[in-house]
Amino acid sequence: MLFTPPLLRGSLIQRYKRFLADVELESGESVTAHCPNPGSMLGLAIPGSEVWLSLASNPKRKLKYTLELVRVGKALVGVHTGRPNALVEAAIEAGKIRELSGYADLRREVRYGENSRIDILLTDENRPDCYVEVKSVTLRRNPAEEPGIAEFPDSVTGRGTKHLGELIRMVEAGHRAVMLYLIQRDDCDLFQIAGDIDPAYSEAFKAARTQGVEILCYACHITVQGIEFGETVALPE
């Protein structure tokens, strides 16, 4: 996935009201950008951080800039939580996710369960339906000199806990259910659940895994030119 037009570099002034970020561009102009991330962005919203913005193609959009990347140390981190679904969709269609190959049809944002929408629904007349929920992972808390551990979530997520319950019910109904974590940074080799941040989500994750929800985790390779779907990342025991 390439960034077109090219991203604009700036310095973060502040992130506030959850979905807003003030940024000083290299030109010296200060702008307010849409911050498409409902999480806490723990470790990623530090004033003075190098950030990269995309420019909206719709001239009528209220905020014409969108926060896309934040640099943390040597790593670029993708903070746009809308990107992973498109990346996973493209990877499935290109045959890059072995576990999700062989389906005839792929649909996005299909209603299911109790007033929920599944990120990706894979169907084929010869196989059970496959419900795929995608989560964007951006958190790393362990020291830079150690092997990187990506963690999810970065804040309490009742919605995420609900999604795990919905996936369990799909398994009980005879379907496949998959939780796919996509790490939007390339300085992590391992993945784990941040149980200290959200104990309820951690328990729901354990229950889902025990009851047949499949867990997948993949990496991304990120540059200011674009984001490339990567390789599998080790899961917790």
PEDACOR-V417340 format. One record per helix or strand. SS is the DSSP state (A for helix, B for strand). FROM is the first residue (numbers start at 1). TO is the last residue. If there is no record, write none. Layout:
# PEDACOR-V417340
SS:FROM:TO
SS:FROM:TO
This chain:
# PEDACOR-V417340
B:2:2
B:8:16
B:20:25
B:30:34
B:50:55
B:65:72
B:75:78
A:83:93
A:98:100
B:105:112
B:116:124
B:127:137
B:139:140
B:149:152
A:158:172
B:176:183
B:185:185
B:190:193
A:199:210
B:214:222
B:226:232
B:234:234
